[in-house]
Amino acid sequence: MAGYTVRLPQFEGSLDLLLSLAQQGQVDLREIPLGQIAEEYLAASRAHFDLDEATEVLWALAAMIEMKSRLLVPKPEVIEEPLIVDGEPSDLQERLEEQAQEYRTFKEVSLALRALEDYQKKVFARPKEGDSGEVILEGVTIDDLFRSFQQVLERAREHVGEVAAEEIKVADRMDAILSLLGVSPQGVEFPNLFSPAAGLLEVIVTFLALLELIKQRRVSAQQPKPFATIRLVLVPA
Amino acid sequence: MMTEPEVRPAGPELERDHLKRAVECVLLVGGGPVTPDQLKDTLGVPVELVHEVLLDLVAEYRDRGLQIQALAGGYQLCTRPEFSEYVQRFLRLDQREPLSQAALETLAIVAYRQPVTRAEIEAVRGVRCEHVLERLLDRHLIRDLGRKQALGRPILYGTTEGFLRHFGLRDLDALPPLRGNDPRSAFGTPASQDGEDTQV
C-alpha cells in the first residue's frame, strides 16, 4: 500500500515514510504541523474514504503526536541518585539492573515457595465437625460481615417484584423431547427441538430440559465436526 | 503394647504422659492449627509444659502416617504428603490447584515486603498486577491492611493466615530467606552502602 501522501513545505512523501523518518530522528517533528496533516486528511477523506487507509493514517498520526508531545514537554532535571558517586556509565542502566536483580530475587524465592506449596497441598488435616471442608470465613473480618449484611438490608428495602408461576415446566419439556426423539430414530437437529412459535421462556426451559437429559445420559448430543449442526439422539435404555 | 497397670502410680512422668495423650485428642478434634495458648487454657497447665509435650509428640509421630505440623501459629495433626494419593482417592478430591507463576511471584513480593501497595509490587514485577491481586484476595491469601498515608492513599496489602496454611509456614519468619541483602525491610531502600561489594 502506497499510503496517504503528505505535501508540506518541510516534507513531501507518504505518511509512512514520515513516521519512519521521525522514528529514526531524521525529521524533527517539532517542525511538522501534525494538526495540518490531520485536517488535510480529513478533507481528502470526505471525497474518498478507505477504511484501511484511515486506520493507517490514524495510527501513524497518533504515534507521531505521542512522539512530538514527548519532544515538546520539558524534560525534568535528572536528579543524581545519591548512590552513584563516581560517575557510573549510566544511572538508568544501573537502576534497570537493580530492578532486574530485585525481580530475580523474588523469582528465585518463588521457587522455594513453590516447593513448600507442593508439599503442603498434599497434606490434609481433619475437617472440623460440621465443616464442609472449605474454610469460608478465612480472612473475613467482623467489619466485612457487617458491611455485607448492611448491603443485604439495603437490597431488601428495594422493591420486591412478584414471581409469576412457572407456566412451562422442565419436566414437561423433558417428556416432549423424549417423545420427539422417540419417533425420530435418525435423531433430531438441535434447532428443530424448538418450535418456531416458542417464546423465550419455552426456549430456555427446553434448553434446560435438554441439558438435564444429557446429564442423565438419556440423550446424546453429536457433532460430526466443529460448528456443524448438533444432532440429538435417544440413548437406548 | 503394654497393658495398663490397675493402680496408676502418681508421678510427674505419668502426668506428663496423660497430658500428652490429651493434647493428641485436642489436636485431632481441632482439625486445623491449635495454638499453645488454646491448649494451655483447655488443659489447665503452664504453656511451657504444653510446648514440651508438643515437642515430644512431634518426635513420636516421626514414623507415622500422620504428623504434627507447626503451622500458622499453632500445631496441627495432619497427614503426611507421601500418602496424599490414598487420601485424595478416599475423599474423592481432585489435585489441589497450585498457584499460577504470576500469582506466586506477586504473593512472594507481598509476603516479603508487606505492607505493600500495588504500585510497589508492579515496580518490581514490571507488569500490572491488578487481576492477580484480586484473585489472591479472593483466595484469602492476601488482605487489605489499610491505606498508605501517601498520594492517592493507596491500599496496602499483607498476607493472611490462609497464606501461612497454604505454604505450611509456622509464621512469617519461617519464610525462605531471600538471597542478597534482605529487601524485607522498607520498600525502595537503596541498596547503597553494603550492597554489592560486601557480597560475593
Interface residues (C-beta under 8 A of the other chain):
Chain A: E81 P82 L83 E98 Q99 Q101 E102 Y103 T105 F106 K107 E108 V109 S110 A112 L113 R114 L116 E117 D118 Y119 Q120 K121 K122 V123 F124 A125 R126 P127 K128 E129 D131 V135 E138 G139 V140
Chain B: L28 V29 G30 G31 G32 Q67 Q69 Q76 L77 C78 T79 R80 P81 E82 S84 V87 L91 Q95 R96 P98 L99 Q101 L104 E105 L107 A108 I109 A111 Y112 A123 V124 R125 G126 H140 R143 T160 E161 G162 R165 H166 F167 G168 L169 L175 P176 L178 R179 G180 P183 P190 A191 S192 G195
